Amino acid sequence: MNHSKTGLHRLQFLALLSVVLTVTSCINRDKTPPSVSITNPAYDGSDISFGEVFFAQFIAEDDREDGGIWTVELRSENGINVLASQTGLWQGRSTDTLVAPFLLNAPQWSTSAMTLAVVVDDAAGNRAADFKDFNYIGSDDIPETSLALTQESDGTSQVLVRLDPSESPAVLTGLPLSHTLAIQQNTMALGHVEEAQVTVVDVVTGQSIGSWTDAAVSGTEPFIRRVHPLEPQAGFLVVHAGGMVALSPSGQLLFERFTEAPWNPVDAVFSGNQLVLWERNEATQNDRLRSWNYTTGAAGPIIVLPFTVQGFGAVDSHASASPGGLILTSESQGLTLCEPSTGQLDDLCPLIGSGDLHESHLTTWGESNGHAIFKRGQTICRQVIGDVASGSQWPVSTEVVCSRPGPESTVWLTSNLEGTAHEVWSWGYNEATPTLLWEGLPMTTVDVGFVMIP
């Protein structure tokens, strides 16, 4: 047998097979583009404001099993400047809604029309796109609105609305008797004192534009424990006797989680994308934490705490080498760092200052620059979140009613020295001493709120 001829024939066969496969591959190449449909925003002209986390939602499908790549962009009106872009893989034949979040925090962009562009490429290079236009409200056009909630003797509440510190505030009267308030842009949510209800009110007109009611009322009053702005998107986070809910700016239900007896909700906070609920067993005074991923809804571990919690808050970053973005304050344990998605607890250091911490959750916050803020005795403490106890203290000689996120840092609602009016104080990140923001508020003031501009 002539091996050289046999080898030559094999090479010729392989070459021919290669040509056949190449031709076949070209003939069978996927030429069908994917399909893509934007589901949020649902219509052109939706209003989006500076500082919001905007969730672009869309459905992408492809006829091939090999999937593809999607790209999401927010474009300026002229189509040249891109505010943000996110890319990722998606599975072929997918019918699930895909979500891409964008933090709208570009202060150099003025109020104008913007375009959401969702571009989908499959593995074969076919492309499809869908577009939606929306109205963007820039940071320069958002008023720095401040609100003060009062409780009147006739069983109603009033809200003082201040758009300009140099002008007298407008007064909205005849509102439901409420004890907790939150604001986002031109909408506020009021948590009622007696009913298990939240009313959403237009800040400009004072008219109700929606409400939410806990249909299964249980526990002790107030049934609405606390109302906060909803951080990932426009709306409100409501902690109530039966659990917690996220509401749209019109009061529609977005997200809901329940608690179980004998656990009672105390408060809730966002730590990254984890929504963390603090619960207490009133009979035993034991505390626990439960968390859910706000985007996926997946539940985190139940964290039974080995100490009584006096306050908690969330931070973006901190000086400690331990993981986690949730801080807990305790008389017995000091400052503790928690990673809610895993349940890991790390004891950091004792708390600065001296005095009682009892039920200080209304005056405790975590600040994004790595500080824990809390009231201890007659002192406001700002403590560095780290392995060594350090920070600053501000002595106060009057009652501190509550604290809230303010324009530049945490603010406190407190009484003046004469005990004749309430005041609002702020302690900026880089300030040595607090600053008086608002004075002369009625002694019936129970809560304050601010439109936040990052």
Secondary structure, DSSP 8 states (H G I E B T S, - for coil): --HHHHHHHHHHHHHHHHHHHHHHHHHT------EEEEEES-STTEEEETT-EEEEEEEEE-SSTT-EEEEEEEE-TTS--EEEEEEEEE-TT--SEEEEEEE---TT--SEEEEEEEEEEETTS-EEEEEEEEEEE-GGGS---EEEEEE-TTSEEEEEEES-TTS--EEEEEEE-EEEEEEETTEEEEEESSSSEEEEEETTT--EEEEEE-SS--SSS-SEEEEEE-SSSSSEEEEETTEEEEE-TTS-EEEEEE--TTEEEEEEEEETTEEEEEEEETTTTEEEEEEEETTT--B---EE-SS--SEEEE-S--S-SS--SEEEEETTTEEEEEETTTTEEEEEE--SS-S--TT-GGG-EEETTTEEEEEETTEEEEEE-SSS--EEEEE--S-EEEEEE-SSSEEEEEE-TTSSSEEEEE--TT-SS-EEEEEEE-TTEEEEEE----
